[in-house]
Amino acid sequence: MYSYEEVLNHYRRLLAEHPGEALTTGNGIAVLLDPRDGELVWGEFVGGPDVVDVTTLAEFDNNAWDEYSWDGETPEQTAADIHQPRFVMLPPHFAVPVLEKGKGLDSEPALG
């Protein structure tokens, strides 16, 4: 079982090992490094499991954490995202800066 900070540190490590990719979690979100500042963020998929909607990018919030797992998940489900990670490639133009976290890009609502 992992703490909130441990999970985020594992996400950072996994993403550092897979540049240009997003981690796909069991609860259907994308975990990635913000192309603007390298901070860990999450976002929703749109139109399929490989297109991240940049308008949904947000920082992680421990209010969605339930002692050893994300709300709605068991500790085993949360740990599975670390032990059996799944990744999707981000397109090269994903490096275009995000205007504000949670606001997305002006010209493209989704990248994929």
Contact map, one row per residue, 1 for C-alpha under 8 A:
1110000000000000000000000000000000000000000000000000000000000000000100000011001000000000000000000000000000000000
1111011000000000000000000000000000000000000000000000000000000000000110000010001000000000000000000000000000000000
1111111000000000000000000000000000000000000000000000000000000000001110000000000000000000000000000000000000000000
0111111100000000000000000000000000000000000000000000000000000100101110000000000000000000000000000000000000000000
0011111110000000000000000000000000000000000000000000000000000000000000000000000000000000000000000000000000000000
0111111111000000000000000000000000000000000000000000000000000000000000000000000000000000000000000000000000000000
0111111111100000000000000000000000000000000000000000000000000000000000000000000001000000000000000000000000000000
0001111111110000000000000000000000000001000000000000000000000000000000000000000000000000000000000000000000000000
0000111111111000000000000000000000000000000000000000000000000000000000000000000000000000000000000000000000000000
0000011111111100000000000000000000000000000000000000000000000000000000000000000001000000000000000000000000000000
0000001111111110000000100000001000000000000000000000000000000000000000000000000001000000000000000000000000000000
0000000111111111000000000000000010000001000000000000000000000000000000000000000000000000000000000000000000000000
0000000011111111100000000000000000000000000000000000000000000000000000000000000000000000000000000000000000000000
0000000001111111110000100000000000000000000000000000000000000000000000000000000001000000000000000000000000000000
0000000000111111111011100000000110000000000000000000000000000000000000000000000000000000000000000000000000000000
0000000000011111111000000000000000000000000000000000000000000000000000000000000000000000000000000000000000000000
0000000000001111111000000000000000000000000000000000000000000000000000000000000000000000000000000000000000000000
0000000000000111111110000000000000000000000000000000000000000000000000000000000000000000000000000000000000000000
0000000000000011111110000000000000000000000000000000000000000000000000000000000000000000000000000000000000000000
0000000000000000011111000000000000000000000000000000000000000000000000000000000000000000111100000000000000000000
0000000000000010011111100000000100000000000000000000000000000000000000000000000000000011110000000000000000000000
0000000000000010000111110000011110000000000000000000000000000000000000000000000000000011110000000000000000000000
0000000000100110000011111000011100000000000000000000000000000000000000000000000000001111000000000000000000000000
0000000000000000000001111101111000000000000000000000000000000000000000000000000010001111000000000000000000000000
0000000000000000000000111111111000000000000000000000000000000000000000000000000010001100000000000000000000000000
0000000000000000000000011111100000000000000000000000000000000000000000000000110110000000000000000000000000000000
0000000000000000000000001111100000000000000000000000000000000000000000001000000000000000000000000000000000000000
0000000000000000000000011111110000000000000110000000000000000000000000000000000000000000000000000000000000000000
0000000000000000000000011111111000000000011110000000000000000000000000000000000000000000000000000000000000000000
0000000000000000000001111001111100000000011110000001000000000000000000000000000000000000000000000000000000000000
0000000000100000000001111000111110000001111000000000000000000000000000000000000000000000000000000000000000000000
0000000000000010000011100000011111000001111000000000000000000000000000000000000000000000000000000000000000000000
0000000000010010000001000000001111101111100000000000000000000000000000000000000000000000000000000000000000000000
0000000000000000000000000000000111111111100000000000000000000000000000000000000000000000000000000100000000000000
0000000000000000000000000000000011111100000000000000000000000000000000000000000000000000000001111100000000000000
0000000000000000000000000000000001111100000000000000000000000000000000000000000000000000000000111100000000000000
0000000000000000000000000000000011111110000000000000000000000000000000000000000000000000000000000000000000000000
0000000000000000000000000000000011111111000000000000000000000000000000000000000000000000000000000000000000000000
0000000000000000000000000000000011001111100000000000000000000000000000000000000000000000000000000000000000000000
0000000100010000000000000000001111000111110000000000000000110000000000000000000000000000000000000000000000000000
0000000000000000000000000000001111000011111000000000000011110000000000000000000000000000000000000000000000000000
0000000000000000000000000000111100000001111100000000000111110000000000000000000000000000000000000000000000000000
0000000000000000000000000000111100000000111110000001111111000000000000000000000000000000000000000000000000000000
0000000000000000000000000001110000000000011111000001110110000000000000000000000000000000000000000000000000000000
0000000000000000000000000001110000000000001111111111100000000000000000000000000000000000000000000000000000000000
0000000000000000000000000000000000000000000111111011100000000000000000000000000000000000000000000000000000000100
0000000000000000000000000000000000000000000011111010000000000000000000000000000000000000000000000000000000000000
0000000000000000000000000000000000000000000011111110000000000000000000000000000000000000000000000000000000000000
0000000000000000000000000000000000000000000011111111000000000000000000000000000000000000000000000000000000000000
0000000000000000000000000000000000000000000010011111000000000000000000000000000000000001110000000000000000000001
0000000000000000000000000000000000000000000011111111100000000000000000000000000000000000000000000000000000000111
0000000000000000000000000000010000000000001111001111110000000000000000000000000000000000000000000000000000000111
0000000000000000000000000000000000000000001111000011111110000000000000000000000000000000000000000000000100001110
0000000000000000000000000000000000000000001100000001111110000000000000000000000000000000000000000100011110001110
0000000000000000000000000000000000000000001000000000111110000000000000000000000000000000000000000000011110001100
0000000000000000000000000000000000000000011100000000111111000000000000000000000000000000000000000000011100000000
0000000000000000000000000000000000000000111100000000111111100000000000000000000000000000000000000000111100000000
0000000000000000000000000000000000000000111000000000000111110000000000000000000000000000000000000000110000000000
0000000000000000000000000000000000000001110000000000000011111000000000000000000000000000000000000000100000000000
0000000000000000000000000000000000000001110000000000000001111100000000000000000000000000000000000000000000000000
0000000000000000000000000000000000000000000000000000000000111111100000000000000000000000000000000000000000000000
0001000000000000000000000000000000000000000000000000000000011111100000000000000000000000000000000000000000000000
0000000000000000000000000000000000000000000000000000000000001111110000000000000000000000000000000000000000000000
0000000000000000000000000000000000000000000000000000000000001111110001100000000000000000000000000000000000000000
0001000000000000000000000000000000000000000000000000000000001111111111100000000000000000000000000000000000000000
0000000000000000000000000000000000000000000000000000000000000011111111100000000000000000000000000000000000000000
0011000000000000000000000000000000000000000000000000000000000000111110000000000000000000000000000000000000000000
1111000000000000000000000000000000000000000000000000000000000000111111000110000000000000000000000000000000000000
0111000000000000000000000000000000000000000000000000000000000000111111101111111000000000000000000000000000000000
0000000000000000000000000000000000000000000000000000000000000001110111111110010000000000000000000000000000000000
0000000000000000000000000000000000000000000000000000000000000001110011111000000000000000000000000000000000000000
0000000000000000000000000000000000000000000000000000000000000000000001111100000000000000000000000000000000000000
0000000000000000000000000010000000000000000000000000000000000000000011111111110000000000000000000000000000000000
0000000000000000000000000000000000000000000000000000000000000000000111011111110000000000000000000000000000000000
1100000000000000000000000000000000000000000000000000000000000000000111001111111000000000000000000000000000000000
1000000000000000000000000000000000000000000000000000000000000000000010001111111100000000000000000000000000000000
0000000000000000000000000100000000000000000000000000000000000000000010001111111110000000000000000000000000000000
0000000000000000000000000100000000000000000000000000000000000000000011001111111111000000000000000000000000000000
1100000000000000000000000000000000000000000000000000000000000000000010000011111111100000000000000000000000000000
0000000000000000000000000100000000000000000000000000000000000000000000000001111111111000000000000000000000000000
0000000000000000000000011100000000000000000000000000000000000000000000000000111111111100000000000000000000000000
0000001001100100000000000000000000000000000000000000000000000000000000000000011111111000000000000000000000000000
0000000000000000000000000000000000000000000000000000000000000000000000000000001111111000000000000000000000000000
0000000000000000000000000000000000000000000000000000000000000000000000000000000111111100000000000000000000000000
0000000000000000000000111000000000000000000000000000000000000000000000000000000111111110000000000000000000000000
0000000000000000000000111000000000000000000000000000000000000000000000000000000010011111000000000000000000000000
0000000000000000000011110000000000000000000000000000000000000000000000000000000000001111100000000000000000000000
0000000000000000000011110000000000000000000000000100000000000000000000000000000000000111110000000000000000000000
0000000000000000000111000000000000000000000000000100000000000000000000000000000000000011111000000000000000000000
0000000000000000000111000000000000000000000000000100000000000000000000000000000000000001111101000000000000000011
0000000000000000000100000000000000000000000000000000000000000000000000000000000000000000111111000000000000000011
0000000000000000000100000000000000000000000000000000000000000000000000000000000000000000011111100000000000000000
0000000000000000000000000000000000000000000000000000000000000000000000000000000000000000001111110000000000000000
0000000000000000000000000000000000100000000000000000000000000000000000000000000000000000011111111000000000000010
0000000000000000000000000000000000110000000000000000000000000000000000000000000000000000000111111000000000000000
0000000000000000000000000000000000110000000000000000000000000000000000000000000000000000000011111100000000000000
0000000000000000000000000000000000110000000000000000000000000000000000000000000000000000000001111110000010000000
0000000000000000000000000000000001110000000000000000010000000000000000000000000000000000000000011111101110000000
0000000000000000000000000000000000000000000000000000000000000000000000000000000000000000000000001111101111000000
0000000000000000000000000000000000000000000000000000000000000000000000000000000000000000000000000111111100000000
0000000000000000000000000000000000000000000000000000000011100000000000000000000000000000000000000111111100000000
0000000000000000000000000000000000000000000000000000011111000000000000000000000000000000000000000001111100000000
0000000000000000000000000000000000000000000000000000011110000000000000000000000000000000000000000111111110000000
0000000000000000000000000000000000000000000000000000111110000000000000000000000000000000000000000111111111001000
0000000000000000000000000000000000000000000000000000011000000000000000000000000000000000000000001110001111111000
0000000000000000000000000000000000000000000000000000000000000000000000000000000000000000000000000010000111111000
0000000000000000000000000000000000000000000000000000000000000000000000000000000000000000000000000000000011111000
0000000000000000000000000000000000000000000000000000000000000000000000000000000000000000000000000000000011111110
0000000000000000000000000000000000000000000000000000111000000000000000000000000000000000000000000000000111111110
0000000000000000000000000000000000000000000001000011111000000000000000000000000000000000000000000000000000011111
0000000000000000000000000000000000000000000000000011110000000000000000000000000000000000011001000000000000011111
0000000000000000000000000000000000000000000000000111000000000000000000000000000000000000011000000000000000000111
